[in-house]
Amino acid sequence: MLTAGIDLAAEDTNTAVAWIRWTASGAVLEELTVGAGDDQLLRAALAADKVGIDCPLGWPQPFVEFIIAHHRGDLAVPSDLVGRAWRRTLAWRRTDMVTHELTGRLSLSVAADRIAHTAMRCAAVLAKLAAEGHPVDRSGNGAVVEVYPAASLKQWGLPFRGYKGRQNGSALNNLVGDLLDNAPWLRLGDFEPMCRRSDHAVDAVVAALTARAAAIGQATSPGPADVAAASTEGWIALPTTPLTSLTTTEAES
């Protein structure tokens, strides 16, 4: 099995793509790029059995309806919701709230934070995939799944904050060490130095690991009541088993 992880940013400079090959003996980081363009993102999405993208795959349905109504000039504000409580229903998706309930971490709002710039790029990439004959199921039931590296790290009992930015190089280095200690079957090879100096590289690797969890049924997925929302808003896959469970004794190619 080949999984890929994309740490997506609005611009190429901070976008990273990791490719992990899974075999009977473990997993090997075959390729890692920091500064990836759309062509590399499309190649990963088309070639991998499962690709995890660290970016919202859609916008909250209530927010979309709010924007349309405002654009048409027929916006009606619910009388039972005012102020912050009402805005909260527009700002976060169903999957954001579920992730918060499970991990204590609240995702950036794709409707009200700068992550929206990245989501616009993601939407364009997904549109290109559809044009290539590979439409994406945003609920994760397909080759593409939405991931949240910090939440995955927390689920695996690893350091999940304070490792980003040049000022946190020591914490990043420690995170990579902890990851390898907990996943001795993961071989970073020549890309280990890049992981130790780039948090984008690490997030891409974690995204690829989470994609593996989703591919083998070891990650959360929307229940019957949430499938409709997930199909338009996206759904964050969270690991449900330890890192050690990602390996298998069955032969893989």
SULNOR-V547500 format. One record per residue. N is the residue number from 1. RES is the residue in three letters. BURIAL is 1 if it has 9 or more other ideal C-beta (glycine too) atoms within 8 Angstrom, else 0. Layout:
n = <N N>
res = <RES RES>
burial = <BURIAL BURIAL>
This chain:
n = <1 2 3 4 5 6 7 8 9 10 11 12 13 14 15 16 17 18 19 20 21 22 23 24 25 26 27 28 29 30 31 32 33 34 35 36 37 38 39 40 41 42 43 44 45 46 47 48 49 50 51 52 53 54 55 56 57 58 59 60 61 62 63 64 65 66 67 68 69 70 71 72 73 74 75 76 77 78 79 80 81 82 83 84 85 86 87 88 89 90 91 92 93 94 95 96 97 98 99 100 101 102 103 104 105 106 107 108 109 110 111 112 113 114 115 116 117 118 119 120 121 122 123 124 125 126 127 128 129 130 131 132 133 134 135 136 137 138 139 140 141 142 143 144 145 146 147 148 149 150 151 152 153 154 155 156 157 158 159 160 161 162 163 164 165 166 167 168 169 170 171 172 173 174 175 176 177 178 179 180 181 182 183 184 185 186 187 188 189 190 191 192 193 194 195 196 197 198 199 200 201 202 203 204 205 206 207 208 209 210 211 212 213 214 215 216 217 218 219 220 221 222 223 224 225 226 227 228 229 230 231 232 233 234 235 236 237 238 239 240 241 242 243 244 245 246 247 248 249 250 251 252 253>
res = <MET LEU THR ALA GLY ILE ASP LEU ALA ALA GLU ASP THR ASN THR ALA VAL ALA TRP ILE ARG TRP THR ALA SER GLY ALA VAL LEU GLU GLU LEU THR VAL GLY ALA GLY ASP ASP GLN LEU LEU ARG ALA ALA LEU ALA ALA ASP LYS VAL GLY ILE ASP CYS PRO LEU GLY TRP PRO GLN PRO PHE VAL GLU PHE ILE ILE ALA HIS HIS ARG GLY ASP LEU ALA VAL PRO SER ASP LEU VAL GLY ARG ALA TRP ARG ARG THR LEU ALA TRP ARG ARG THR ASP MET VAL THR HIS GLU LEU THR GLY ARG LEU SER LEU SER VAL ALA ALA ASP ARG ILE ALA HIS THR ALA MET ARG CYS ALA ALA VAL LEU ALA LYS LEU ALA ALA GLU GLY HIS PRO VAL ASP ARG SER GLY ASN GLY ALA VAL VAL GLU VAL TYR PRO ALA ALA SER LEU LYS GLN TRP GLY LEU PRO PHE ARG GLY TYR LYS GLY ARG GLN ASN GLY SER ALA LEU ASN ASN LEU VAL GLY ASP LEU LEU ASP ASN ALA PRO TRP LEU ARG LEU GLY ASP PHE GLU PRO MET CYS ARG ARG SER ASP HIS ALA VAL ASP ALA VAL VAL ALA ALA LEU THR ALA ARG ALA ALA ALA ILE GLY GLN ALA THR SER PRO GLY PRO ALA ASP VAL ALA ALA ALA SER THR GLU GLY TRP ILE ALA LEU PRO THR THR PRO LEU THR SER LEU THR THR THR GLU ALA GLU SER>
burial = <1 1 1 1 1 1 1 1 1 0 0 0 0 1 1 1 1 1 1 1 1 1 1 0 0 1 1 1 1 0 0 1 0 1 0 1 0 1 0 1 1 1 0 1 1 1 0 1 0 1 1 1 1 1 1 1 1 1 1 1 1 0 1 1 0 1 0 0 1 0 0 0 0 0 0 0 0 0 0 0 0 0 0 0 0 1 1 0 1 1 1 1 1 1 1 1 1 1 1 1 0 0 1 0 1 0 1 0 1 1 1 0 0 0 1 1 0 1 1 1 1 1 0 1 1 1 0 1 1 1 0 0 0 1 0 1 1 1 1 1 0 0 1 1 1 1 1 1 1 1 1 1 1 1 1 1 0 1 1 0 0 0 1 0 0 0 0 1 0 0 1 1 1 1 1 1 0 1 1 1 0 1 1 0 0 1 0 1 0 0 1 1 0 1 1 0 0 1 1 1 1 1 1 1 1 1 1 1 1 1 1 1 1 1 1 0 0 1 1 0 1 1 0 0 0 1 1 0 1 1 1 1 1 1 1 1 1 1 1 0 0 0 1 0 0 1 1 0 0 0 0 0 0>
